[in-house]
Structure formats: C-alpha cells, structure tokens
Amino acid sequence: MTFVAAPARLSTSSATFEQDFAQRLHWSADTDAAIEQRVADILADVRQRGDAAVLDYTARFDGLQAATIAALELTQAELKVAYDSLPAVQRNALAAAAARVRQYHEAQKKANGESWSYRDADGTLLGQKVTPLDRVGIYVPGGKAAYPSSVLMNAIPAHVAGVGEIIMVVPTPKGEKNPLVLAAAYVAGVTRAFTIGGAQAVAALAYGTATVPKVDKITGPGNAYVASAKKHVFGLVGIDMIAGPSEILVLADGSTPPDWVAMDLFSQAEHDELAQSILLCPDAAYIDAVQAAIDRLLPEMPRAEIIAKSLTGRGALIHTRSMEEACEISNRIAPEHLEVSSNDPHRWEPLLKHAGAIFLGAYTSESLGDYCAGPNHVLPTSGTARFSSPLGVYDFQKRSSLIEVSAQGAQALGQIASVLAHGEGLQGHARAAEMRLQQEG
Amino acid sequence: MTFVAAPARLSTSSATFEQDFAQRLHWSADTDAAIEQRVADILADVRQRGDAAVLDYTARFDGLQAATIAALELTQAELKVAYDSLPAVQRNALAAAAARVRQYHEAQKKANGESWSYRDADGTLLGQKVTPLDRVGIYVPGGKAAYPSSVLMNAIPAHVAGVGEIIMVVPTPKGEKNPLVLAAAYVAGVTRAFTIGGAQAVAALAYGTATVPKVDKITGPGNAYVASAKKHVFGLVGIDMIAGPSEILVLADGSTPPDWVAMDLFSQAEHDELAQSILLCPDAAYIDAVQAAIDRLLPEMPRAEIIAKSLTGRGALIHTRSMEEACEISNRIAPEHLEVSSNDPHRWEPLLKHAGAIFLGAYTSESLGDYCAGPNHVLPTSGTARFSSPLGVYDFQKRSSLIEVSAQGAQALGQIASVLAHGEGLQGHARAAEMRLQQEG
C-alpha cells in the first residue's frame, strides 16, 4: 500500500498566509462534555468506595480481574527481574539514558533549586527554603503507547528532587505487562507501582484509598480520560501541564542534509495523526529537496500510514523571507520541540523566545533529546511554552519563604505595615505590627 | 455589642484529638455547580462577543455603564495622579514597601532564575534558558476587599522577571476607584489597567478582545466566580494557584508576650469568617494566657464581629506534648502562614517541611510579611503548601531546554536512542538518530 505525505506548502509572502497559517495551527484543547461527565462520576465513585471502585473499573476498562488492589501492586523484586531479564543491549541503553537524565537534572537542581537567604543591615533575614514534595504519583500510559522513556523522564527528576515516595500507576490491559516499562521503573527509583490506569488511577492517587497512598502531585501523560481527571483534581493535588498533540518545528538554513530533516519531521509525525511537523526555511529549493526526501523515505517507514496522515493533515513546509522572519514565526507558534538546523545555530538561538526545548545544530536530532541527551522530554505543547516549562526538578520541589525580622528591623517595618494596614482597613494587622514597636514592646 | 471569640481547645493527648482536629481543619474546595455553569456561560459569551459582552456584564454586575472598553482603561497619567495625591505618609509607605518587595524578588531571580548550561567532555552542550513571559494579567479585587498590597505582590515579581506587559484588571463597583490601588499600580510598574472584573475580566484576558490584549498568564486573588473562571481557562493560559481562605498557624514555646500572639491570630481572623487561626503550644498555662489576651483585646477591634466568628468557628488552641510534636502537626496542616514564636526559632525551623511562609521569632509578625518585609504575600492555602510555592519571579518566567549535540556526542547518544526507540516501536525516532552516526552521516 502506498501512502502520500503532502504537508501544506505555505509562503509568508503569500497574501493568504495569515489565514492559511492560522488554519494549519488550529487545535482546540476543549474537552468533550461526555468524557468530562464520565470522569466526574468515576472520580466521585473512587472517592466514595476507594479500592472497590478501582477494582471494578480496572476489570471493566482493562479487562483485568483481581480480588484486591494489593494483588495489582508490582513488587520491587518483579521490577528488578524485568530489568535483569532484558537483552544486554536494551539494559545498557536504559541504564545509560537514566544516568544522563540523572546527571542533567542534578545540574538543574544545583543551578536553580537551592535554598537561599540574605540579611539586611539591621539583621533581618529574608530568603526561601526549597524542599522536596513528600509523595508523588506518576501516570504511565499502557497498551499501544507504553513508553519506558516516560518513566525515566517523570521519575528521575522526582528522585533527584528528593521526593520521599514515587508511586507509579500503569494500566496493563488484560494483564499484559511491558518489561521495558517495569525495567525503567526499577532504574529510575520508583518506590511502589500499581497496574491500574485511567481516571480511576488518578482518583486513587489524588484521594488515596485503603491501599493506594494519597500523593501530593500527579505527573505524566495519558489519554483524554486521564487528562480530564488530572484537571479535575488540580488544586487538591498538584499536576503537570495537560499535554496536547506533540509538535516539532524545524528552522532550517539549508545546510543540513535534507534526509535528516525529513526523518526528524517523520519522528514527530509517527507519534499520532494529530502530531504536527513544521519546517520553516528561507530557501525554496531546500524545501523542495526535503519534500523529495519525504517522498523517497516514506515507503521505508513501518508507520508510514500515520506519518502520511499527520504530515498531510497537520504538517507544513513554510517558505520565509529570511531566517529572522522564521524565528519570529517560531515565537508565534511557541513549539514543543524546536530544531535549529543550521551551521550557525548560536546566531539564531538568542532570537528564539518561546519553545519547550531548543535543539541546536544538525547533529541534535529531536530523538536524541527524547531518549538520552539528558534534558526532559516532557515539554509544553500547543503553544503553552509561552508560559510553561519542561518538566524538571522544580516540579517536585516547593518553596517556603523565610522571614526573621530583627528587633531593630521591626521598628522600620512596623511603621510601614501600620500605615498600609490602616489604609486597607485591617486594624488587626496594624496593631500586630505596632505592638512590636519598641515603645510598646 | 459584645462578641465572644472562643477557639476550640484541643489537646493532642485527648482520645478524640484526631477526630476533633480533622473536623476543625475540614474545608472543601469543591465549587458550586451553579457558579460553574454561570461562569462557563460568561466565558463563552466573552469569547464570542468580546468587548460588547464585557461591557454588558460590567454594567450588570458592577453597575458601571460605559460606551466602550477603551473608556474603562485607566491611563498612566491617572495612575500617577493617584500616587501623587496620596498623603505623604501613605505615599512613602507604599514606595518603601515596593522597594523592599522589589529587592527581595531581585534576590530571588538571581538565586533561582538564571539560565545555565554545561558541556560534556565530547563538547555536547546541555542547559536551560530562562526567559520572561511576554504579557501577563493581574486580577485585583475591588469593592470591600481592595488591597493595594496585592497589586505590589503580583506586579512586582512580574516586573522583576522582565515581563513585557503587565495588564491589571480591577472592578470598580459603581465606578468608585480606590486611590491606593491606582497608586500601587503606578509604583509597581503596571503597563495598562482596566476597570473591569469578575469572570468577564478573566475571559477578556484569556481570550483577548478588540481592546483587552490576550495574556499568557493570569494571577491574583478573586471571589468564587474569578476562581472558577481561572480554573476554566487554565491550559489556554497559565494561572496561579486557586486561593482558599487565609490561615495562620502559630507555634509558640511560651516566650512571646501573649498579647502579640493574640493579635497575630486576630490579624488572620479579621480577613474573613472562614479564615483559620491556630495556636500550637506545649504550655497549657500559656494557652490560657493567650485566651485571656483574646478576651481582653477583642473589644478594641473594629472588626471584632468577624474575628469572633472566625475564631469560634474555625480557630483552635492546641495543647501539644512538645514543640517537636507541634512541628509534626504543623507539617500535617501545611499552613499558609507559619509563625515560629520562639526565642530559639532556628531550632525548630529545620523540622518544618511544609508552609507557604515561615515567620521566625517574636518580632516577625505575619503582618510585616503581608506588607513590606519583602517576600510575597501570595501564598499557598488549604494545605497546598505540600506541593506549591509562594508567588514569585519564577511564576513569570519559563524555561526552554538547550541541547547541542556535538558530532562526536551524536555517535554515543545515537546508539542509545536507536535501541530505546526500536524498543518503543518508533522507527522514525531510531532512524533520525542512526542517520547522525558517522558511517551514515
């Protein structure tokens, strides 16, 4: 069977560019009202009936029968066996990836995740104490999209942050376990793991049941039910961003082999029909060369059908007036993955304001970042890189402000606070400050 | 009229402590379904009709008629006049508070908000670039709870982060403007301000209208409609935490004048009947002294009625076996404000894991922190300090991972990525990595 991958060809010089561009980019995060209601019912049921409800839904949705939730817990011994039983090449790759991801997140913690404080001239101490979360839940999808790399990317930053307990949930439809996922849990330092999934697993983590411990935050990707459940419990527990379809944007100056760029576009498109692959380039002949590479390489791809649908439905090859203009358009998109496929990437990097991850130079394929370069592959999608960040150690830490006002400091601050508190009509606040003034204290 | 403030007296030694304690702490963040529906309708209407819808709701809910939204914009000149017209003592207090808040947040940015990177032995670069958000919206409540200090606490960290445009919205019921709020906007560096509020203002900021620019994130406190609207638009834009009632927890070793502690409990209770003030102390006689101070000081308070209702309905004076046990209970509560009212506060601080802000020593009244010590007064409530942090510069920044794999680095990483990608059935990812291997490149 032959598939055709025909990404839209746009040009920023075209009169209809803005319209065509908006149409290509359109993706709605609006959720389905029926799913919302179904999820609300599941959440309420698990909150009420606990383990029994989780068992019922697991039997119904995953085709997995068990007498107790305890029977669905994976022991550490089972995780270790999964790791030890892997072919050496997979075991070593997993360990090497985990080591690099750990090293990167250690550097991240050191750079941005340490407590700090200073003292004023009057001895007043001000600062913030950074501490890990006590217990977090990690949702790992099961079935056809079971990604062991996601286990590493969620669990390792939590581990590096110093989280006390990392509870993993992973659905195992009909009881089928993915040994790479179990092995990844072992390598990444998951504390406990349960073979449950869906909204019922999110509910179990958020509310706690007799068997599943209540966590402080839930991270990790999932389907529409999982996303809806996470959004619903947000506030009671912390959550990471709700992920939309994955996206890649390649900024190319024409210096990278076209085959490499074509394959990078494929590597995004193969995830899912809704995934989005976009090329921005000021060189029309190069764009033609990339399209030719797409046509030539597509038949070799086992996932050609998904790639063709994704590229034709949501992909775009955009001819720009310049690399500068390409950078501007990239900022408007705020892509999840941004490849600067140039022999002078540091010239363009300062112009790029919004992106989940920036891959510099022809050798930095997105797939290296997805698995093992070190940075996290959980990234903001659908333009949310405008206001949010890759998953990191900071997502598993929180801060407490520290204030120690000296007796002397209380004199100056007390007068300011008193004036402002009276201005807001809060006399208790004012009196509390005034009591610390020396003539009163 | 005489009011009685009778906080619950609990003891950790009592057989019913756990039950009594749970009952006192209970507060549900569950939102009202009717409000949810009303808010969804307002959001949909503003999304559809833009300025016209915002004008309609502003007329209906705030009793404020205007021909255009442009007529509801406060000019910079008007903000400056408000500041210049304040009595000198208020103007100076506002400026002094702003300067201290700015200094603290500059230190915070320097400590935790800087870009970083490192290179591997093979020349591969890894790091994160930290950049400010382009445009944020700040919601400032109007009417009876109009707090100029909230303007400072939301706008200054955004300004320090380097946010390009700070858009303030503040409802002005019947057109009545609070000069301290306008002056605070001037001092804090607000870019544009509109006298609109409620769910309609949140919608205008999230979706953008012809007049109100679309923002990337919305922060600031509000009533149930505002909270529901923020939760609804979360994902399309960033939001800060949804705030519950304010809380203070005082850990006392008996060394602070009881009047000071009583007034600190009042300063929380006076906010709102649902506010929660809790004292934990191992000294029963000291608890009696604080209750006596409460009884003596209450009649002096202009907001005695609210204080009495709050303390009686939600307050507690808890006798503990030890300061260590008091610290444990504090960690279970994860309070918004935590005063360590001790002459040896640094002995207890390391035991305290979860709190929005920790106030050390008798001179550090919460009210100094609320207004002018420097740290932010927007803090996680209702136990969310278990997983979230004070508002800070980091809320107005986001991170992009930086990866530049060297030609040499691509050899080692490519092999790892290839194995893992094949393990996940993603052959495009594998091929993209393999193409960079030297024999192929």
Boltz contact constraints between the chains, C-beta under 6 A:
constraints:
  - contact:
      token1: [A, 29]
      token2: [B, 235]
      max_distance: 6.0
  - contact:
      token1: [A, 89]
      token2: [B, 419]
      max_distance: 6.0
  - contact:
      token1: [A, 90]
      token2: [B, 419]
      max_distance: 6.0
  - contact:
      token1: [A, 90]
      token2: [B, 423]
      max_distance: 6.0
  - contact:
      token1: [A, 93]
      token2: [B, 416]
      max_distance: 6.0
  - contact:
      token1: [A, 93]
      token2: [B, 419]
      max_distance: 6.0
  - contact:
      token1: [A, 93]
      token2: [B, 420]
      max_distance: 6.0
  - contact:
      token1: [A, 96]
      token2: [B, 416]
      max_distance: 6.0
  - contact:
      token1: [A, 97]
      token2: [B, 416]
      max_distance: 6.0
  - contact:
      token1: [A, 104]
      token2: [B, 126]
      max_distance: 6.0
  - contact:
      token1: [A, 107]
      token2: [B, 118]
      max_distance: 6.0
  - contact:
      token1: [A, 111]
      token2: [B, 116]
      max_distance: 6.0
  - contact:
      token1: [A, 112]
      token2: [B, 112]
      max_distance: 6.0
  - contact:
      token1: [A, 116]
      token2: [B, 111]
      max_distance: 6.0
  - contact:
      token1: [A, 118]
      token2: [B, 107]
      max_distance: 6.0
  - contact:
      token1: [A, 126]
      token2: [B, 104]
      max_distance: 6.0
  - contact:
      token1: [A, 126]
      token2: [B, 374]
      max_distance: 6.0
  - contact:
      token1: [A, 131]
      token2: [B, 353]
      max_distance: 6.0
  - contact:
      token1: [A, 133]
      token2: [B, 387]
      max_distance: 6.0
  - contact:
      token1: [A, 147]
      token2: [B, 424]
      max_distance: 6.0
  - contact:
      token1: [A, 180]
      token2: [B, 423]
      max_distance: 6.0
  - contact:
      token1: [A, 216]
      token2: [B, 386]
      max_distance: 6.0
  - contact:
      token1: [A, 216]
      token2: [B, 387]
      max_distance: 6.0
  - contact:
      token1: [A, 217]
      token2: [B, 387]
      max_distance: 6.0
  - contact:
      token1: [A, 235]
      token2: [B, 29]
      max_distance: 6.0
  - contact:
      token1: [A, 235]
      token2: [B, 242]
      max_distance: 6.0
  - contact:
      token1: [A, 238]
      token2: [B, 387]
      max_distance: 6.0
  - contact:
      token1: [A, 242]
      token2: [B, 235]
      max_distance: 6.0
  - contact:
      token1: [A, 260]
      token2: [B, 435]
      max_distance: 6.0
  - contact:
      token1: [A, 263]
      token2: [B, 431]
      max_distance: 6.0
  - contact:
      token1: [A, 263]
      token2: [B, 432]
      max_distance: 6.0
  - contact:
      token1: [A, 263]
      token2: [B, 435]
      max_distance: 6.0
  - contact:
      token1: [A, 264]
      token2: [B, 432]
      max_distance: 6.0
  - contact:
      token1: [A, 266]
      token2: [B, 428]
      max_distance: 6.0
  - contact:
      token1: [A, 267]
      token2: [B, 428]
      max_distance: 6.0
  - contact:
      token1: [A, 267]
      token2: [B, 429]
      max_distance: 6.0
  - contact:
      token1: [A, 267]
      token2: [B, 432]
      max_distance: 6.0
  - contact:
      token1: [A, 270]
      token2: [B, 428]
      max_distance: 6.0
  - contact:
      token1: [A, 302]
      token2: [B, 427]
      max_distance: 6.0
  - contact:
      token1: [A, 353]
      token2: [B, 131]
      max_distance: 6.0
  - contact:
      token1: [A, 355]
      token2: [B, 400]
      max_distance: 6.0
  - contact:
      token1: [A, 357]
      token2: [B, 401]
      max_distance: 6.0
  - contact:
      token1: [A, 358]
      token2: [B, 400]
      max_distance: 6.0
  - contact:
      token1: [A, 358]
      token2: [B, 402]
      max_distance: 6.0
  - contact:
      token1: [A, 359]
      token2: [B, 403]
      max_distance: 6.0
  - contact:
      token1: [A, 360]
      token2: [B, 404]
      max_distance: 6.0
  - contact:
      token1: [A, 361]
      token2: [B, 404]
      max_distance: 6.0
  - contact:
      token1: [A, 363]
      token2: [B, 405]
      max_distance: 6.0
  - contact:
      token1: [A, 363]
      token2: [B, 407]
      max_distance: 6.0
  - contact:
      token1: [A, 363]
      token2: [B, 410]
      max_distance: 6.0
  - contact:
      token1: [A, 363]
      token2: [B, 436]
      max_distance: 6.0
  - contact:
      token1: [A, 364]
      token2: [B, 403]
      max_distance: 6.0
  - contact:
      token1: [A, 364]
      token2: [B, 404]
      max_distance: 6.0
  - contact:
      token1: [A, 364]
      token2: [B, 405]
      max_distance: 6.0
  - contact:
      token1: [A, 365]
      token2: [B, 432]
      max_distance: 6.0
  - contact:
      token1: [A, 365]
      token2: [B, 433]
      max_distance: 6.0
  - contact:
      token1: [A, 365]
      token2: [B, 436]
      max_distance: 6.0
  - contact:
      token1: [A, 367]
      token2: [B, 417]
      max_distance: 6.0
  - contact:
      token1: [A, 367]
      token2: [B, 429]
      max_distance: 6.0
  - contact:
      token1: [A, 367]
      token2: [B, 432]
      max_distance: 6.0
  - contact:
      token1: [A, 367]
      token2: [B, 433]
      max_distance: 6.0
  - contact:
      token1: [A, 368]
      token2: [B, 405]
      max_distance: 6.0
  - contact:
      token1: [A, 368]
      token2: [B, 413]
      max_distance: 6.0
  - contact:
      token1: [A, 368]
      token2: [B, 417]
      max_distance: 6.0
  - contact:
      token1: [A, 368]
      token2: [B, 433]
      max_distance: 6.0
  - contact:
      token1: [A, 369]
      token2: [B, 403]
      max_distance: 6.0
  - contact:
      token1: [A, 371]
      token2: [B, 417]
      max_distance: 6.0
  - contact:
      token1: [A, 371]
      token2: [B, 420]
      max_distance: 6.0
  - contact:
      token1: [A, 372]
      token2: [B, 413]
      max_distance: 6.0
  - contact:
      token1: [A, 372]
      token2: [B, 416]
      max_distance: 6.0
  - contact:
      token1: [A, 372]
      token2: [B, 417]
      max_distance: 6.0
  - contact:
      token1: [A, 373]
      token2: [B, 403]
      max_distance: 6.0
  - contact:
      token1: [A, 373]
      token2: [B, 413]
      max_distance: 6.0
  - contact:
      token1: [A, 374]
      token2: [B, 126]
      max_distance: 6.0
  - contact:
      token1: [A, 375]
      token2: [B, 401]
      max_distance: 6.0
  - contact:
      token1: [A, 375]
      token2: [B, 403]
      max_distance: 6.0
  - contact:
      token1: [A, 386]
      token2: [B, 216]
      max_distance: 6.0
  - contact:
      token1: [A, 387]
      token2: [B, 133]
      max_distance: 6.0
  - contact:
      token1: [A, 387]
      token2: [B, 216]
      max_distance: 6.0
  - contact:
      token1: [A, 387]
      token2: [B, 217]
      max_distance: 6.0
  - contact:
      token1: [A, 387]
      token2: [B, 238]
      max_distance: 6.0
  - contact:
      token1: [A, 387]
      token2: [B, 398]
      max_distance: 6.0
  - contact:
      token1: [A, 388]
      token2: [B, 398]
      max_distance: 6.0
  - contact:
      token1: [A, 389]
      token2: [B, 398]
      max_distance: 6.0
  - contact:
      token1: [A, 389]
      token2: [B, 399]
      max_distance: 6.0
  - contact:
      token1: [A, 390]
      token2: [B, 401]
      max_distance: 6.0
  - contact:
      token1: [A, 398]
      token2: [B, 387]
      max_distance: 6.0
  - contact:
      token1: [A, 398]
      token2: [B, 388]
      max_distance: 6.0
  - contact:
      token1: [A, 398]
      token2: [B, 389]
      max_distance: 6.0
  - contact:
      token1: [A, 399]
      token2: [B, 389]
      max_distance: 6.0
  - contact:
      token1: [A, 400]
      token2: [B, 355]
      max_distance: 6.0
  - contact:
      token1: [A, 400]
      token2: [B, 358]
      max_distance: 6.0
  - contact:
      token1: [A, 401]
      token2: [B, 357]
      max_distance: 6.0
  - contact:
      token1: [A, 401]
      token2: [B, 375]
      max_distance: 6.0
  - contact:
      token1: [A, 401]
      token2: [B, 390]
      max_distance: 6.0
  - contact:
      token1: [A, 402]
      token2: [B, 358]
      max_distance: 6.0
  - contact:
      token1: [A, 403]
      token2: [B, 359]
      max_distance: 6.0
  - contact:
      token1: [A, 403]
      token2: [B, 364]
      max_distance: 6.0
  - contact:
      token1: [A, 403]
      token2: [B, 369]
      max_distance: 6.0
  - contact:
      token1: [A, 403]
      token2: [B, 373]
      max_distance: 6.0
  - contact:
      token1: [A, 403]
      token2: [B, 375]
      max_distance: 6.0
  - contact:
      token1: [A, 404]
      token2: [B, 360]
      max_distance: 6.0
  - contact:
      token1: [A, 404]
      token2: [B, 361]
      max_distance: 6.0
  - contact:
      token1: [A, 404]
      token2: [B, 364]
      max_distance: 6.0
  - contact:
      token1: [A, 405]
      token2: [B, 363]
      max_distance: 6.0
  - contact:
      token1: [A, 405]
      token2: [B, 364]
      max_distance: 6.0
  - contact:
      token1: [A, 405]
      token2: [B, 368]
      max_distance: 6.0
  - contact:
      token1: [A, 407]
      token2: [B, 363]
      max_distance: 6.0
  - contact:
      token1: [A, 410]
      token2: [B, 363]
      max_distance: 6.0
  - contact:
      token1: [A, 413]
      token2: [B, 368]
      max_distance: 6.0
  - contact:
      token1: [A, 413]
      token2: [B, 372]
      max_distance: 6.0
  - contact:
      token1: [A, 416]
      token2: [B, 93]
      max_distance: 6.0
  - contact:
      token1: [A, 416]
      token2: [B, 96]
      max_distance: 6.0
  - contact:
      token1: [A, 416]
      token2: [B, 97]
      max_distance: 6.0
  - contact:
      token1: [A, 416]
      token2: [B, 372]
      max_distance: 6.0
  - contact:
      token1: [A, 417]
      token2: [B, 367]
      max_distance: 6.0
  - contact:
      token1: [A, 417]
      token2: [B, 368]
      max_distance: 6.0
  - contact:
      token1: [A, 417]
      token2: [B, 371]
      max_distance: 6.0
  - contact:
      token1: [A, 417]
      token2: [B, 372]
      max_distance: 6.0
  - contact:
      token1: [A, 419]
      token2: [B, 89]
      max_distance: 6.0
  - contact:
      token1: [A, 419]
      token2: [B, 90]
      max_distance: 6.0
  - contact:
      token1: [A, 419]
      token2: [B, 93]
      max_distance: 6.0
  - contact:
      token1: [A, 420]
      token2: [B, 93]
      max_distance: 6.0
  - contact:
      token1: [A, 420]
      token2: [B, 371]
      max_distance: 6.0
  - contact:
      token1: [A, 423]
      token2: [B, 90]
      max_distance: 6.0
  - contact:
      token1: [A, 423]
      token2: [B, 180]
      max_distance: 6.0
  - contact:
      token1: [A, 424]
      token2: [B, 147]
      max_distance: 6.0
  - contact:
      token1: [A, 427]
      token2: [B, 302]
      max_distance: 6.0
  - contact:
      token1: [A, 428]
      token2: [B, 266]
      max_distance: 6.0
  - contact:
      token1: [A, 428]
      token2: [B, 267]
      max_distance: 6.0
  - contact:
      token1: [A, 428]
      token2: [B, 270]
      max_distance: 6.0
  - contact:
      token1: [A, 429]
      token2: [B, 267]
      max_distance: 6.0
  - contact:
      token1: [A, 429]
      token2: [B, 367]
      max_distance: 6.0
  - contact:
      token1: [A, 431]
      token2: [B, 263]
      max_distance: 6.0
  - contact:
      token1: [A, 432]
      token2: [B, 263]
      max_distance: 6.0
  - contact:
      token1: [A, 432]
      token2: [B, 264]
      max_distance: 6.0
  - contact:
      token1: [A, 432]
      token2: [B, 267]
      max_distance: 6.0
  - contact:
      token1: [A, 432]
      token2: [B, 365]
      max_distance: 6.0
  - contact:
      token1: [A, 432]
      token2: [B, 367]
      max_distance: 6.0
  - contact:
      token1: [A, 433]
      token2: [B, 365]
      max_distance: 6.0
  - contact:
      token1: [A, 433]
      token2: [B, 367]
      max_distance: 6.0
  - contact:
      token1: [A, 433]
      token2: [B, 368]
      max_distance: 6.0
  - contact:
      token1: [A, 435]
      token2: [B, 260]
      max_distance: 6.0
  - contact:
      token1: [A, 435]
      token2: [B, 263]
      max_distance: 6.0
  - contact:
      token1: [A, 436]
      token2: [B, 363]
      max_distance: 6.0
  - contact:
      token1: [A, 436]
      token2: [B, 365]
      max_distance: 6.0
